[in-house]
Amino acid sequence: MLAQLPPDEWHSSYYKKLSGECEGLWEIRFEADNVPQRPLGYRSGALEFTLLLWARERNDRFIPVNACEQALHRKAECLAFGDRTNAFWLPLE
């Protein structure tokens, strides 16, 4: 659904900017089988979002507990070495 919306229409019900130890990351927010899913990533272009790590949420905490640390490390690698990313195109209907 988010892929079909311009970035200025993404709102906190589905997408949230993180702060604190997770500064520089964003989470996509949804549930699957009653489990809060929180893929972490960052806006890497005007119409581009780079997924870095798949996390879940339990008791207002990410699983794995070091999700932000891992995602920030991957983000630094992506920014330093652009060839470590792959485009994943979603067909929009």
Secondary structure, 3 states (H helix, E strand, C coil): CHHHCCHHHCCCCCEEECCHHHCCCEEECEEECCEEEEEEEEEEECCEEEEEEEEEEECCEEECCCHHHHHHHHHHHHHHCHHHCCCCCCCCC
